Amino acid sequence: MRRGLWSAAFLAFATALGVPALGGPAAAAPIHERDSALGAIINRAIHEGGPFFTPAERALIDRKCGYAPGEWDGYDVSIGDGVFRCTNGKTVDDAEMRALIKVAQPRIAARVTAAMAQSEVRAAIHREAMAAARNALANLRIDRRD
């Protein structure tokens, strides 16, 4: 998944977790600043464990995607229906890549789940959800006045 898409995906995933009630000053920040802050917190939590792929897996991905050494960061991933989409637009769908995906996906899912369970991440998601709810309620009050 692309880095920008991670935030949206994790926000949706985390919202489904039922984050416990917390509050905070971040809710008062403009939406783009909150999104940026939330994305930074989630990205930091996800990156704590290093790249998603082992060195051997990264070498295979580099070869299959045609990446130059060091071009790919090991995080910027898009996988759908067993097809690996390289950041350069190339798609890879062969037995070797499907085997890699089969091994790597549970590891990546476990990393994401652990990151999303961190208290700092859950609190940031809650702050964002509370701000969105306050904004929606304020918009309802404004709509009723019209």
KEKE-560221 format. One line per field, with one value per residue (C-alpha): x, y, z. Coordinates in Angstrom, 3 decimals, padded with zeros to 6 digits. Example, Ala and Ser with C-alpha at 12.3 -4.5 7.8 and 13.67 -1.06 7.14 Angstrom:
<atoms>
xx 012.300 / 013.670
yy -004.500 / -001.060
zz 007.800 / 007.140
</atoms>
This chain:
<atoms>
xx 000.000 / 001.226 / 002.275 / -000.675 / -003.079 / -001.727 / -003.136 / -006.598 / -006.606 / -005.347 / -007.814 / -010.671 / -009.236 / -008.708 / -012.160 / -013.520 / -011.443 / -013.674 / -010.972 / -011.621 / -012.747 / -009.927 / -009.766 / -007.089 / -006.026 / -005.296 / -009.028 / -008.976 / -006.369 / -007.428 / -008.347 / -005.279 / -002.988 / -004.776 / -004.609 / -000.924 / -000.288 / -002.315 / -000.510 / 002.859 / 001.955 / 000.707 / 003.707 / 006.108 / 004.389 / 004.400 / 008.071 / 009.299 / 009.835 / 011.894 / 010.969 / 008.064 / 010.205 / 013.347 / 016.504 / 015.913 / 012.303 / 013.401 / 015.979 / 013.260 / 010.941 / 013.746 / 014.478 / 010.835 / 009.950 / 013.165 / 014.145 / 017.657 / 019.536 / 018.086 / 015.252 / 012.486 / 012.025 / 010.501 / 007.244 / 005.557 / 003.424 / 000.276 / -001.011 / -004.416 / -005.739 / -002.220 / -000.818 / 002.121 / 001.983 / 005.401 / 005.766 / 007.013 / 003.681 / 004.770 / 002.619 / 004.041 / 001.815 / 003.774 / 004.262 / 007.409 / 005.772 / 002.570 / 004.681 / 006.440 / 003.115 / 001.682 / 004.564 / 004.805 / 001.130 / 000.576 / 003.772 / 002.685 / -000.831 / 000.608 / 002.838 / -000.075 / -002.297 / 000.392 / 001.022 / -002.665 / -002.989 / -000.361 / -001.874 / -000.387 / -001.990 / -005.351 / -005.363 / -004.551 / -007.326 / -009.747 / -008.825 / -009.470 / -012.784 / -013.940 / -013.029 / -014.930 / -017.956 / -017.872 / -017.586 / -020.512 / -022.673 / -021.774 / -022.764 / -026.099 / -026.780 / -025.951 / -028.175 / -031.134 / -030.883 / -031.317
yy 000.000 / 003.465 / 005.434 / 007.866 / 004.973 / 003.355 / 006.169 / 005.886 / 002.107 / 002.139 / 004.829 / 002.695 / -000.396 / 001.413 / 002.947 / -000.586 / -001.436 / 000.646 / 002.909 / 003.800 / 007.314 / 009.814 / 013.486 / 015.902 / 019.204 / 017.677 / 017.643 / 021.433 / 021.422 / 021.838 / 018.536 / 018.412 / 018.868 / 016.132 / 013.764 / 014.502 / 013.968 / 010.758 / 009.477 / 010.267 / 008.394 / 005.366 / 005.367 / 005.567 / 002.608 / 000.561 / 001.333 / 000.412 / -003.208 / -002.418 / -003.274 / -005.630 / -007.984 / -009.991 / -009.158 / -012.184 / -011.131 / -007.575 / -008.829 / -010.808 / -007.797 / -005.546 / -008.010 / -008.591 / -004.893 / -003.759 / -001.514 / -000.132 / -000.963 / 001.140 / 002.508 / 000.734 / 001.321 / -002.050 / -000.473 / 001.045 / -001.968 / -002.598 / -006.157 / -007.118 / -010.530 / -011.962 / -009.384 / -007.265 / -003.723 / -002.108 / 001.604 / 002.084 / 000.849 / -002.675 / -005.555 / -008.945 / -012.004 / -015.228 / -018.315 / -016.972 / -013.691 / -015.429 / -017.689 / -014.631 / -012.890 / -015.992 / -016.001 / -012.229 / -011.269 / -012.884 / -011.253 / -007.850 / -008.273 / -009.121 / -006.038 / -003.793 / -005.273 / -004.733 / -001.176 / -000.337 / -001.713 / 000.694 / 003.134 / 006.147 / 005.078 / 004.283 / 007.642 / 009.512 / 007.684 / 008.469 / 012.155 / 012.188 / 010.346 / 012.682 / 015.750 / 014.357 / 013.651 / 017.170 / 018.616 / 016.521 / 017.574 / 021.222 / 020.879 / 019.348 / 022.321 / 024.725 / 022.811 / 022.937 / 026.729 / 027.101
zz 000.000 / -000.676 / 002.387 / 002.057 / 001.763 / 004.932 / 007.035 / 005.532 / 005.816 / 009.380 / 010.362 / 009.061 / 010.767 / 014.040 / 014.026 / 013.950 / 017.042 / 019.311 / 020.700 / 024.385 / 025.270 / 025.577 / 024.730 / 023.781 / 022.302 / 018.881 / 018.214 / 017.932 / 015.146 / 011.510 / 009.843 / 007.550 / 010.568 / 012.525 / 009.537 / 009.169 / 012.885 / 012.932 / 009.847 / 011.433 / 014.627 / 012.686 / 010.332 / 013.277 / 014.968 / 011.760 / 011.020 / 014.525 / 013.519 / 010.428 / 006.830 / 006.203 / 004.151 / 004.882 / 002.916 / 000.639 / 000.020 / -000.692 / -003.173 / -004.965 / -005.011 / -006.269 / -009.065 / -010.041 / -009.965 / -011.600 / -008.695 / -008.500 / -005.263 / -002.443 / -004.591 / -002.657 / 001.076 / 001.995 / 003.204 / 000.174 / -000.737 / -002.719 / -002.930 / -004.260 / -005.247 / -004.960 / -007.395 / -006.226 / -007.593 / -007.724 / -007.009 / -010.573 / -011.959 / -012.827 / -011.565 / -010.641 / -010.646 / -010.803 / -008.640 / -006.992 / -005.964 / -004.836 / -002.579 / -001.123 / -000.513 / 001.155 / 003.640 / 004.156 / 004.503 / 007.936 / 009.223 / 007.885 / 009.294 / 012.723 / 012.597 / 011.624 / 014.335 / 016.981 / 015.815 / 015.828 / 019.374 / 020.758 / 023.233 / 021.435 / 018.150 / 019.754 / 021.533 / 018.303 / 016.470 / 019.265 / 019.178 / 015.424 / 015.807 / 018.565 / 016.509 / 013.523 / 015.714 / 017.200 / 013.710 / 012.459 / 015.422 / 014.881 / 011.235 / 012.277 / 014.561 / 011.745 / 009.288 / 011.711 / 011.915 / 008.162
</atoms>
